[in-house]
Amino acid sequence: MWLGKKLLFVVMLLSSVSAVSAQTPGQWRDSLSVINRRIASSPYSSDLHLRKAAINLELRQWEYAADEYSIVLDHDPKNPAALFYRAYANTNLRRYDLARRDYEGFLGVVPRSMEAMLGLAHVCVKMQRMSEAMDHLNRLVELYPDSAVVYASRASLERDLSFYDAALYDWTLACRLAPDNTDFAISRTDILLLLGRKDEARDELDALVGRGVPRGALREWYERCR
């Protein structure tokens, strides 16, 4: 299914895991050692536990990150950063029910959050709650009618559910709102092909080539137009 990967990508695109500049894994581990020493001196510092958890996320140490966020939430049950990123960690651990609970908790603190609602929709898909996922995406469209990302996310689910006409409508809106987004244009081309509208799909590909996308990179799509 496309939606699981796409929504998770969207969530991470919209929300930075940490405010620290990019480092190598070795540098992150060095930072983790420093944070651990500081936590030993100040074990009740929520800020230090949040920093440690952010590094755990960078190192893809999902379980450790979730544990750190749980420490913060034990003292501050409505801490928005801990709720949001524990949901993300639990999603990677495939603990979808826990992730869902945290996203809902986050939305209780920060209503109308696009990132959290996208994350919640992603988790609902993983739990095979497709109707609920669609409800969240429909609500997002109501809240953010000018967001290309929101239409793209709903289009992804519609594609997975074989609602191709609806998906084409949403991909068209996403492309209109983000005309330079090549991925959106290719996704719209995919729907045109699924609908058997090969000539339109080929025109879409030719337009991408005209915008500078190498024709070779679109070979798979051109072959589907035959």
N, C-alpha and C positions, 0 to 999 in steps of 0.2 A: 504493500500500500504506500502511496505517495505521502499521505497526510502526516503520518507519524514522523517521518524524517523532516518534512518541510516545516511543520509547526515547531518542532524542537529547534530547527535552525533559526526560525523567525524569533523565537523567544530569546535565544542566545544573541541574535543580532541586535535586538532591541535593548538588551540588558547586559551591561558589562559585569563580569564576575568580580572583578576587583578594579580599584582605581590605580593600581600599580602598573608601571610600564612593563612591557613584555620582557621576560627573562628566560634563560635556559632552564631545563629541569634541575640541573645542578645548582644554579643560583636560587631557584625556588626552595630547594632542600636546605641550602644555607640559611635562607630567610626563615624557614621553619624552625631550624635549630635556635636561632636568635629569639623567635617568638616563644618557643617552649621555655627558654631560660627566663624570659620576662614573665610568663604565666606562673612559673614556679614562685616568683616573688610577689605576684599580684593575682592570685587564683580566682578572684571574684570580678575581674575586669571584663565586662562584656565586650569592650572594644578590642581587647587582645584576643578573646575567643573568636570574635568575628573575623579578625585579621588572619588568625590561624586557619579558620574554616575556608576563607577565600583562597589561601595557598593550597589547602587540601583539594579544593575544586580544580585549581590550575594543574595539580598533579594527578587529577582524576581519581583521587582517594575518596570516593563517594561516602563510604561508611564512616570514615574519620570525620569528614565534613559534617555529615548528619549528626554525629555525636556532639561536635562542637556547637552546632546550632541548638541542639537540645539543651545544652548547658545554659546557653543564653536565655532560652525560652523558659527554663525552670525559674529564672529570676524575673524575667520580663516577658510574660506570655503573649503580648501583643507586639513584640519587636518585629517591625515589618521586614527588615533585611533577613533576619533569621527564619521567619516564616516562608518568605519567597524562596530563598536559596536552599532551605531544607526540602522544600517541595521539589526543587530541581534535582537535588542529590537523590531523593527517594525515587524520582522518576528514572534516574539512571540505574538505580538498584532494582527497578521493576516493582517497587512497592507502591503501586498506583493508588491504592486506597488511602495510604498515608499522605501521598503527594496531593491527592484531591482535597483531603481535609485541610492541609496547610495552605493550598491556594485559596480555598474558601475562607480560611481564617485571615489570610492576607487581604482579601477583598472586603472583609468586614472592617479592616483598618484603613485600607486605601481603596475605596469604591471606584469603579470605572477604570481600573488599571488595565490598559491594553495588554501588557506583558502577562499579567496574571490570568486574564481571561483566555488568552491564547494558550497559556500553559495548561489551564483547566480543560480546555477543549481537547488538547493533545492527550491528556490523561484519560479523558472520557473515551476517546477513540481506542486507546490501549485497553480500556476496560470493556470494549465493545458496546459502549453506551452512545451509539451513533446519533440517536435523536437528541440526547442531551447535549452532545458536542455541537450539533447544528443549532440548537437553541442559543448556546453561548456565542456562536459565530454570528447568528442573526442579530443578537443583541449588540455585538460589536459593530456591525454595520449601521445600526441605529445610532450608536454613540459616536462613531467615527466615519461618517459618510464620505470623507475626503481622504481616507487612508487606503493607499494601494495595497498595503500589506494585509489589511483586513479582507478586502475582496479576494486577494490571492489565496488567503488561507481558506476562505469559504469555498472557493473554486476547487481547491485541492480535495476537500472532502466530497464535494459534488462529483468530482471525477471518480473518486474511489467508489462512490455509490451508483455510478453509471448514470448520473443526472447530467448528461452531456450538454443539453441545451442551456440549463442553468449555469453550468460551469463556463460555457462559452460567454454567456452574458457577464459573469463576474470577471473572467480573464480580460474581456474587452474593456471593462471599467478600470481594472488594475493597470492595463497597458495605457489607457488614456491618462490616468493619473501619474503614471511613471513611464513616460514614453521612451526613456533611455535604458530601461531595464530589459536586458536581453533575455534573461531567464523567463520573465513573464511572457515575452513575445513567443518564445519557443513553447512554453506551456499552452499558449493559445493555439499555436500551430498543431500541437498534439491533439487538442480537442477537435479542431477542424478535420484532422485526419480520421479521428474516431467517428466523426459524423459523416465521413465519406466525401467531404468537400475538398478534394485534392487540389483543384485549381486555385482555390483561395489559400490553401496551405502553401502551395508553391509560391504564390505572390508574396505571402508573408516572409518566406525564406529569402526570396529575391530582395525584399526590402531590407532584411537584416544584412545581406551581403553588401547592399548599397550603403549601409551605415558602417561598414568596415569589418563585419564579422567574417573571418576566413571561410570560404565556401567548403573547404575540407572539413572544418569543424562541424558542418551541418550535413555531412554526407549521409548519416543515418536517416535524417529527416527527409532529405531529397529522395532517398531510395524508397521511403514509404509513400512518396507521392506518385510513384509509377503506376 
